[in-house]
Amino acid sequence: MGFICFKCNHSFGNVSSLLAHFRRDHSLVDGCNLKCRQGSCAIEYSKFNSFGVHLRTKHYQDELENSA
């Protein structure tokens, strides 16, 4: 499945690539709403670190599928 960008729906193979995409292509910074769109998850974070931890711990299977 990959990690989905909530802004443009592009899929990324790992969390780091998704977070870099947010910063580079959408100019998102800490303090903005970062929305999880993995499956039916709809949680929101305002910090990149917290969002990355969420993706890596709650949706780690999506990253494993991409590395297989």
Secondary structure as the mmCIF struct_conf table of DSSP 4:
data_model
#
loop_
_struct_conf.conf_type_id
_struct_conf.id
_struct_conf.beg_label_comp_id
_struct_conf.beg_label_asym_id
_struct_conf.beg_label_seq_id
_struct_conf.end_label_comp_id
_struct_conf.end_label_asym_id
_struct_conf.end_label_seq_id
STRN STRN1 PHE A 3 ILE A 4
HELX_LH_PP_P HELX_LH_PP_P1 CYS A 5 CYS A 5
TURN_TY1_P TURN_TY1_P1 PHE A 6 CYS A 8
STRN STRN2 SER A 11 PHE A 12
BEND BEND1 GLY A 13 ASN A 14
HELX_RH_AL_P HELX_RH_AL_P1 VAL A 15 HIS A 26
TURN_TY1_P TURN_TY1_P2 ASP A 30 GLY A 31
BEND BEND2 CYS A 32 CYS A 32
STRN STRN3 LEU A 34 LYS A 35
BEND BEND3 GLN A 38 GLN A 38
TURN_TY1_P TURN_TY1_P3 GLY A 39 SER A 40
STRN STRN4 GLU A 44 TYR A 45
BEND BEND4 SER A 46 LYS A 47
HELX_RH_AL_P HELX_RH_AL_P2 PHE A 48 LYS A 58
BEND BEND5 HIS A 59 HIS A 59
HELX_RH_AL_P HELX_RH_AL_P3 TYR A 60 SER A 67
#
